[in-house]
Amino acid sequence: MITTTASTRSRRRAAMTTAAASTTVDQYDHAAAATYLMKHAGTTALAVLDGQRSDQPIGCITETDIAAAMAQGKDLDETRIRDLIAHGHAGSAQSAMAHI
Protein backbone atom coordinates (compact mmCIF):
# COMPACT_ATOMS: atom_id res chain seq x y z
CA MET A 1 0.00 0.00 0.00
CA ILE A 2 1.30 3.44 -0.93
CA THR A 3 1.08 6.10 1.77
CA THR A 4 -0.18 9.42 0.49
CA THR A 5 0.74 12.80 1.83
CA ALA A 6 -2.85 13.39 2.94
CA SER A 7 -2.98 10.20 5.00
CA THR A 8 0.39 10.99 6.57
CA ARG A 9 -0.91 14.43 7.54
CA SER A 10 -4.06 12.88 8.99
CA ARG A 11 -2.03 10.49 11.12
CA ARG A 12 0.17 13.33 12.39
CA ARG A 13 -2.87 15.43 13.21
CA ALA A 14 -4.47 12.52 15.07
CA ALA A 15 -1.24 11.93 17.03
CA MET A 16 -1.04 15.61 17.97
CA THR A 17 -4.68 15.62 19.07
CA THR A 18 -4.16 12.51 21.19
CA ALA A 19 -1.02 13.99 22.76
CA ALA A 20 -2.82 17.23 23.59
CA ALA A 21 -5.74 15.37 25.14
CA SER A 22 -3.47 13.35 27.40
CA THR A 23 -1.70 16.42 28.79
CA THR A 24 -4.77 18.27 30.05
CA VAL A 25 -6.99 17.84 33.10
CA ASP A 26 -10.22 19.41 34.25
CA GLN A 27 -10.13 21.65 37.31
CA TYR A 28 -12.74 19.38 38.94
CA ASP A 29 -10.64 16.20 38.53
CA HIS A 30 -8.91 14.65 41.52
CA ALA A 31 -5.21 15.31 42.05
CA ALA A 32 -4.64 11.55 41.78
CA ALA A 33 -5.83 11.73 38.16
CA ALA A 34 -3.26 14.45 37.44
CA THR A 35 -0.53 12.31 38.99
CA TYR A 36 -1.55 9.33 36.86
CA LEU A 37 -1.60 11.38 33.65
CA MET A 38 1.77 13.00 34.37
CA LYS A 39 3.35 9.59 34.92
CA HIS A 40 1.89 8.05 31.77
CA ALA A 41 2.46 11.11 29.57
CA GLY A 42 6.04 11.44 30.80
CA THR A 43 5.57 15.08 31.76
CA THR A 44 5.90 17.19 34.89
CA ALA A 45 3.05 19.63 34.21
CA LEU A 46 -0.48 19.51 32.84
CA ALA A 47 -2.70 22.26 31.47
CA VAL A 48 -5.83 22.69 33.60
CA LEU A 49 -9.03 23.32 31.67
CA ASP A 50 -12.18 25.06 32.85
CA GLY A 51 -14.87 22.50 33.61
CA GLN A 52 -17.55 24.62 31.94
CA ARG A 53 -15.61 25.35 28.73
CA SER A 54 -13.30 22.38 28.23
CA ASP A 55 -11.24 24.17 25.59
CA GLN A 56 -10.44 27.10 27.90
CA PRO A 57 -7.15 26.71 29.85
CA ILE A 58 -7.22 28.33 33.30
CA GLY A 59 -3.79 27.36 34.61
CA CYS A 60 -1.46 24.43 35.11
CA ILE A 61 -0.64 21.88 37.75
CA THR A 62 2.89 20.61 38.27
CA GLU A 63 4.71 17.81 40.06
CA THR A 64 5.64 20.42 42.66
CA ASP A 65 1.96 21.18 43.35
CA ILE A 66 1.29 17.45 43.83
CA ALA A 67 4.35 17.01 46.07
CA ALA A 68 3.31 19.99 48.22
CA ALA A 69 -0.18 18.53 48.65
CA MET A 70 1.29 15.18 49.67
CA ALA A 71 3.66 16.87 52.12
CA GLN A 72 0.66 18.60 53.71
CA GLY A 73 -0.95 15.18 54.18
CA LYS A 74 -3.71 15.71 51.62
CA ASP A 75 -5.43 12.65 50.16
CA LEU A 76 -4.91 12.91 46.37
CA ASP A 77 -8.06 10.85 45.78
CA GLU A 78 -10.12 13.47 47.64
CA THR A 79 -8.30 16.69 46.67
CA ARG A 80 -9.53 18.49 43.56
CA ILE A 81 -7.07 20.08 41.16
CA ARG A 82 -8.82 23.44 41.54
CA ASP A 83 -7.91 23.38 45.23
CA LEU A 84 -4.22 23.01 44.44
CA ILE A 85 -3.97 25.74 41.82
CA ALA A 86 -6.23 28.24 43.61
CA HIS A 87 -4.25 28.71 46.85
CA GLY A 88 -1.29 30.92 46.06
CA HIS A 89 -0.61 29.29 42.70
CA ALA A 90 -3.24 30.95 40.51
CA GLY A 91 -1.04 33.86 39.39
CA SER A 92 2.00 31.72 38.73
CA ALA A 93 -0.13 29.05 37.06
CA GLN A 94 -1.60 31.48 34.58
CA SER A 95 1.77 32.96 33.72
CA ALA A 96 3.15 29.43 33.34
CA MET A 97 0.38 28.69 30.81
CA ALA A 98 2.07 31.11 28.44
CA HIS A 99 5.03 28.73 28.34
CA ILE A 100 3.06 25.53 27.62
SULVENGI-V8351 format. One record per residue. RES is the residue in one small letter. SS is DSSP state (A for helix, B for strand, O for the rest). D_CENTER is the distance of its C-alpha to the mean C-alpha in Angstrom with 2 decimals. Layout:
RES|SS|D_CENTER, RES|SS|D_CENTER
This chain:
m|O|37.53, i|O|36.90, t|O|33.37, t|O|33.36, t|A|31.35, a|A|29.94, s|A|28.70, t|A|27.16, r|A|25.31, s|A|24.16, r|A|22.83, r|A|20.96, r|A|19.48, a|A|18.48, a|A|16.89, m|A|14.88, t|A|13.81, t|A|12.88, a|A|10.90, a|A|8.94, a|A|8.50, s|A|7.36, t|O|4.43, t|B|3.06, v|B|4.26, d|B|7.61, q|O|9.24, y|O|11.85, d|O|10.19, h|B|11.65, a|A|10.48, a|A|11.92, a|A|9.50, a|A|6.59, t|A|9.46, y|A|10.46, l|A|7.53, m|A|7.60, k|A|11.31, h|A|11.68, a|A|9.70, g|O|11.61, t|O|9.21, t|O|9.24, a|B|6.26, l|B|2.56, a|B|3.69, v|B|5.11, l|B|7.73, d|O|11.28, g|O|12.65, q|O|15.84, r|O|14.83, s|O|11.82, d|O|12.11, q|O|12.17, p|B|9.44, i|B|10.61, g|B|8.98, c|B|6.49, i|B|6.60, t|B|8.44, e|A|10.80, t|A|13.43, d|A|12.22, i|A|12.21, a|A|15.54, a|A|17.02, a|A|16.46, m|A|18.09, a|A|20.84, q|O|21.59, g|O|22.13, k|O|19.45, d|O|18.92, l|O|15.25, d|O|16.35, e|O|17.66, t|O|15.38, r|B|12.98, i|A|9.80, r|A|11.88, d|A|14.54, l|A|12.84, i|A|11.80, a|A|15.09, h|O|17.62, g|O|18.38, h|O|14.94, a|A|14.69, g|A|16.79, s|A|15.27, a|A|11.68, q|A|13.03, s|A|15.06, a|A|12.34, m|A|10.63, a|O|13.94, h|O|13.40, i|O|10.24
